[in-house]
């Protein structure tokens, strides 16, 4: 339920402003507040749902991954591997890749909220590569007025992340990568004379690994194993106001396993499963009064970034059973015909007590020479409405330069 965090942050900032809004701006705020209420009801009054700042970092920014149930840590290399597992770039088949994508958000209700993504990688040699990417999440425009005849000012709340990574093959079948990320979150609406209305920022690090076996000959087909992991957004907390609350980044562990059925030179079927866990501590009733209140939140805020990671593996109040519910899992399949036409499907599951994101996805890809376009579509199977439900997402990729032949 990470998408609810946007509305919680945005709503808390908004409610203190002595401003007037147009009908469209009021509609936008009303929609966001409604989503908060839906999210709270969906959690069944469970106060131990883990929320973080800047959750846009966990949204699938490209249509290929979105078409397979929001997965990418153990899939084959593409131009958008920076978000999921940059270690895959060391196995890229082409010298360079460029990818751009567009993801509408809440499209059925509001038309100016979206996630934009651009990515670039370059192989230095057969063993190594570097990559850069930019993700930009915009909440559109809101016109602010202090009184009826005020000409008004436009506020454009937004968030962005700029990444860089370096990947290296440590063996013919295994690579690792380190990456850095600058994060900027500008969600606060300004007031006249409010000098504290500024964007929050932070830095984070990713550490990832990727395994791709050599092609193996079986009785009636060839095959290849894939596996990957990624510790992402390892970094300090982010703070929106001087002396205000510090918020955890969505520090995350993702791991996956996949296998490619190479039926012949024209037909390949890839199956992948992935697991994901936020490395953020679970909210606690520290004073044992039966509710998680402000006093508990104060103590929760004292938990540091590093200790929060270690606590996240064993701090669920109901023990191991609840700890398992904090894992999400996904299954995905991809069929490729003549390396030019691709169809995809996937399923994503999250415990009802920890956010209740459950959805099926469909996707397709069309490749012509160096260019490829990908599309994806999401069907929610949860009682909680997904902000990407019934939304068509687009990605465009260009593979350029010399070709590399990996074993």
C-alpha positions in Angstrom: 0.0 0.0 0.0 3.0 2.3 -0.5 1.0 4.6 -2.9 -1.1 5.7 0.1 2.0 7.4 1.5 1.8 10.1 -1.2 -1.6 11.1 -0.1 -0.8 11.0 3.6 2.2 13.3 3.1 0.5 15.6 0.7 -2.7 15.8 2.8 -0.9 16.6 6.0 0.9 19.5 4.2 -2.3 20.8 2.6 -4.6 21.0 5.6 -2.7 23.8 7.3 -2.8 26.2 4.3 -5.1 29.2 4.4 -5.8 29.1 0.7 -8.7 28.9 -1.8 -8.7 26.3 -4.6 -10.6 26.0 -7.8 -13.1 23.2 -8.4 -10.5 21.0 -10.2 -8.0 21.4 -7.5 -10.6 20.6 -4.8 -11.5 17.5 -6.8 -7.9 16.4 -6.9 -7.5 16.9 -3.1 -10.9 15.1 -2.5 -9.7 12.1 -4.6 -6.5 11.9 -2.7 -8.3 12.0 0.7 -10.7 9.4 -0.5 -7.8 7.1 -1.4 -6.5 7.5 2.2 -9.8 6.4 3.6 -10.0 3.4 1.3 -6.4 2.5 2.2 -7.1 2.7 5.9 -10.3 0.6 5.6 -8.5 -2.0 3.5 -5.9 -2.5 6.2 -8.7 -3.6 8.5 -7.8 -1.2 11.2 -4.3 -2.8 11.3 -1.8 -0.1 12.3 1.2 -2.2 11.4 1.2 -1.5 7.7 4.7 -0.3 6.8 4.8 3.1 5.1 7.8 5.1 3.9 8.7 8.4 2.2 9.2 8.6 -1.6 7.3 5.4 -2.4 7.4 6.4 -6.1 10.8 4.6 -6.1 8.9 1.3 -5.8 6.5 1.8 -8.7 7.3 -0.2 -11.8 8.5 2.5 -14.2 8.6 0.5 -17.4 6.0 -1.4 -19.3 8.0 -4.7 -19.6 8.3 -5.2 -15.8 4.8 -3.9 -15.3 3.5 -6.5 -17.7 5.0 -9.3 -15.7 3.6 -8.5 -12.2 6.1 -5.7 -11.3 9.2 -7.8 -11.5 12.7 -7.3 -12.9 15.5 -8.4 -10.5 15.9 -11.8 -12.2 14.6 -11.2 -15.7 16.9 -10.8 -18.8 18.7 -7.6 -19.3 17.0 -4.5 -20.9 17.5 -0.8 -20.9 15.3 -0.4 -17.7 17.4 -2.7 -15.5 18.7 0.2 -13.5 15.6 0.3 -11.3 15.5 -3.5 -10.7 19.0 -4.9 -10.9 21.8 -2.9 -12.6 24.1 -5.9 -12.3 22.3 -7.2 -15.4 23.9 -4.6 -17.6 27.2 -6.5 -17.6 25.3 -9.2 -19.6 23.8 -6.7 -22.1 23.9 -7.9 -25.8 24.4 -4.5 -27.3 26.9 -1.7 -26.7 24.3 0.9 -25.7 20.6 1.1 -24.7 18.2 4.0 -24.2 14.8 3.6 -22.7 12.0 6.1 -22.0 8.6 5.3 -20.4 5.4 6.9 -19.4 3.1 5.7 -16.6 -0.2 7.6 -16.0 -1.3 7.6 -12.3 -5.0 7.7 -11.2 -5.7 8.3 -14.9 -9.4 7.4 -14.6 -9.9 10.3 -12.2 -7.1 12.8 -12.7 -5.2 13.4 -15.9 -2.0 15.2 -14.8 -0.4 12.8 -12.3 2.3 10.5 -13.9 5.6 8.8 -13.6 8.2 9.5 -16.3 11.4 7.5 -16.6 14.5 7.7 -18.8 17.4 5.3 -18.7 20.8 4.8 -20.5 23.5 2.2 -20.3 26.8 1.8 -22.0 29.0 -1.3 -22.0 32.6 -0.3 -21.3 33.8 -3.7 -22.5 32.6 -7.3 -22.5 33.0 -7.4 -18.7 31.6 -4.1 -17.4 29.0 -1.4 -18.0 27.8 1.9 -16.5 24.2 3.3 -16.5 22.3 6.4 -15.7 18.6 7.0 -15.1 16.1 9.6 -14.1 12.6 9.0 -12.6 10.3 12.0 -12.3 6.9 11.7 -10.5 4.6 14.7 -10.9 1.4 15.4 -9.1 0.3 18.0 -11.6 -0.5 21.6 -10.9 -2.5 23.2 -8.1 -3.5 26.9 -8.2 -3.3 28.5 -4.7 -5.1 31.7 -3.7 -5.1 33.6 -0.4 -8.4 35.3 -1.2 -11.1 35.4 -3.9 -9.5 38.1 -6.1 -5.9 36.8 -5.7 -4.4 36.1 -9.1 -3.0 33.0 -7.5 0.2 31.0 -7.8 0.9 27.6 -9.2 2.3 24.8 -7.1 3.8 21.8 -8.8 4.5 19.1 -6.3 6.9 16.5 -7.6 9.6 14.0 -6.8 12.6 12.8 -8.7 15.5 10.3 -8.4 18.7 10.4 -10.4 20.7 7.2 -10.5 24.1 6.0 -11.6 25.6 2.5 -11.4 28.6 0.4 -12.4 28.4 -3.3 -13.1 31.1 -5.9 -13.5 31.3 -9.6 -14.3 33.1 -11.5 -11.6 32.8 -14.7 -13.6 31.3 -15.7 -17.0 28.0 -16.4 -15.2 27.9 -13.9 -12.3 28.0 -10.1 -12.0 27.6 -7.5 -9.3 26.8 -3.8 -9.3 27.0 -0.8 -7.0 24.8 2.3 -7.6 24.1 5.7 -6.1 20.9 7.7 -6.1 20.0 11.3 -5.4 16.4 11.7 -4.2 14.5 15.0 -4.2 10.9 15.2 -2.8 9.0 18.5 -3.2 5.5 17.9 -1.9 5.0 20.8 0.4 2.6 23.6 -0.8 4.1 27.0 -0.1 2.5 29.8 1.9 3.3 33.5 1.8 6.4 34.1 3.7 7.0 30.4 4.4 10.7 30.1 4.1 10.6 26.5 5.3 8.7 25.4 2.2 11.5 23.6 0.5 12.2 20.2 -1.1 13.6 17.4 1.0 16.5 15.4 -0.3 18.6 12.3 0.5 21.1 9.9 -1.0 20.9 6.2 -1.2 23.0 3.2 -2.4 22.1 0.0 -4.2 24.1 -3.3 -4.1 23.0 -6.0 -6.5 24.0 -9.3 -8.1 22.9 -11.3 -11.2 23.5 -14.9 -12.2 22.9 -16.2 -15.8 23.9 -19.7 -16.6 25.3 -20.9 -19.8 22.8 -22.5 -22.2 22.1 -26.1 -21.1 20.9 -28.8 -23.5 18.0 -30.9 -22.3 16.2 -33.7 -24.1 13.7 -31.6 -26.2 14.9 -28.0 -25.6 17.7 -25.9 -24.4 17.5 -23.9 -21.2 19.1 -21.1 -19.1 18.8 -20.3 -15.4 18.6 -16.8 -14.1 18.8 -15.4 -10.5 19.2 -12.0 -9.0 19.1 -9.9 -5.8 19.1 -6.2 -5.1 19.5 -4.3 -1.8 18.1 -0.9 -2.9 17.7 2.5 -1.3 20.2 2.0 1.4 20.4 5.4 3.0 19.5 7.8 5.7 16.1 9.1 6.5 14.5 12.0 4.7 13.1 15.1 6.5 10.6 17.6 5.1 10.7 20.3 7.8 13.5 21.6 10.0 13.1 19.7 13.3 10.2 17.7 11.9 9.6 14.0 11.5 12.2 11.9 9.8 10.9 9.3 7.4 12.4 6.1 6.3 13.4 5.6 2.7 11.9 2.5 1.0 15.0 0.4 1.7 14.2 -2.9 0.0 15.4 -6.4 -0.6 14.3 -8.1 -3.8 15.4 -11.6 -4.9 14.2 -13.8 -7.8 14.8 -16.9 -9.8 13.9 -17.6 -13.4 14.4 -20.1 -16.3 14.3 -19.7 -20.0 12.8 -22.5 -22.1 14.7 -22.1 -25.5 12.4 -24.3 -27.6 14.2 -23.4 -30.9 15.8 -20.3 -32.5 12.4 -18.7 -32.9 10.5 -19.5 -29.6 11.6 -18.8 -26.1 9.5 -18.9 -22.9 10.8 -17.3 -19.8 9.3 -18.0 -16.3 10.3 -15.9 -13.3 9.3 -15.7 -9.6 10.4 -12.9 -7.3 10.1 -12.0 -3.6 10.3 -8.6 -2.0 10.6 -7.2 1.5 10.8 -3.7 2.8 13.8 -3.4 5.2 12.0 -0.9 7.4 10.9 -1.6 11.0 7.3 -2.5 11.7 5.3 0.1 13.7 5.1 -1.0 17.3 2.9 -0.5 20.4 5.9 0.3 22.5 4.0 1.3 25.7 1.7 -1.6 25.5 -1.5 0.4 25.8 -3.3 -1.4 23.0 -2.9 1.3 20.3 -0.1 2.8 18.3 -0.3 6.5 19.1 1.9 9.6 19.0 4.1 8.4 21.9 4.8 5.2 20.0 5.6 7.1 16.9 8.1 9.2 18.7 10.0 6.1 19.8 9.7 4.6 16.3 11.3 7.8 14.9 14.3 7.2 17.2 15.2 4.0 15.3 18.1 4.6 13.0 18.5 3.6 9.4 20.9 0.8 9.9 19.3 -0.6 13.1 15.9 -0.4 11.2 17.3 -2.8 8.6 18.3 -5.4 11.1 15.1 -5.0 13.1 13.0 -5.4 10.0 13.8 -9.2 9.9 12.4 -10.0 13.3 10.3 -7.2 14.8 6.7 -8.2 13.8 4.7 -8.2 17.0 2.8 -11.4 16.1 6.1 -13.3 15.4 7.2 -15.2 12.4 3.8 -15.6 10.9 3.4 -11.8 10.6 7.0 -11.4 9.4 6.2 -13.7 6.5 3.2 -11.4 5.6 5.6 -8.6 5.1 7.0 -10.4 2.0 5.3 -9.8 -1.3 5.7 -12.3 -4.2 5.1 -12.2 -7.9 5.0 -14.7 -10.8 5.7 -13.7 -14.4 5.9 -15.3 -17.9 7.2 -13.9 -21.1 7.0 -15.5 -24.6 9.2 -14.3 -27.4 8.8 -15.1 -31.1 11.6 -14.5 -33.5 13.0 -11.9 -31.1 10.4 -9.5 -32.6 7.0 -10.2 -30.9 6.6 -10.7 -27.1 3.6 -11.4 -24.9 3.7 -11.2 -21.1 1.6 -11.9 -18.1 2.1 -11.8 -14.3 0.5 -11.8 -10.9 1.5 -9.8 -7.8 0.4 -10.6 -4.2 0.6 -8.7 -0.9 -0.9 -9.7 2.4 -4.3 -8.1 3.1 -2.9 -7.0 6.5 0.2 -5.3 5.0 -1.3 -3.3 2.1 -3.5 -5.7 0.1 -2.0 -5.1 -3.3 -3.1 -7.9 -5.5 -3.3 -7.7 -9.3 -2.9 -9.5 -12.7 -1.0 -7.9 -15.5 -0.8 -8.3 -19.3 1.8 -7.0 -21.6 3.1 -7.0 -25.2 6.2 -5.9 -27.0 7.0 -5.2 -30.6 10.6 -5.0 -31.9 11.7 -3.6 -35.2 15.4 -3.5 -35.9 16.9 -1.4 -33.1 13.6 -0.1 -31.6 11.2 -1.8 -29.3 7.8 -0.6 -27.9 6.2 -2.3 -24.9 2.7 -1.9 -23.4 1.2 -3.2 -20.2 -2.2 -3.3 -18.5 -3.2 -4.0 -14.9 -6.3 -5.7 -13.4 -6.7 -5.3 -9.7 -8.0 -8.4 -7.8 -8.1 -6.6 -4.4 -10.9 -4.7 -2.6 -8.5 -1.8 -2.5 -8.5 0.1 -5.7 -5.1 0.3 -7.4 -4.1 3.7 -8.7 -2.8 2.0 -11.8 -5.9 -0.1 -12.4 -7.1 -0.1 -16.0 -4.1 2.0 -17.1 -2.1 1.4 -20.3 1.6 2.0 -19.8 4.2 2.6 -22.5 7.9 2.1 -22.9 10.2 2.8 -25.9 13.7 1.2 -26.1 16.6 1.6 -28.5 19.4 -0.9 -28.6 22.5 0.6 -30.4 26.1 -0.1 -31.2 28.1 -3.3 -31.6 26.7 -6.7 -30.5 28.1 -8.7 -27.6 27.8 -12.5 -27.6 27.5 -13.7 -24.1 27.9 -17.5 -23.5 
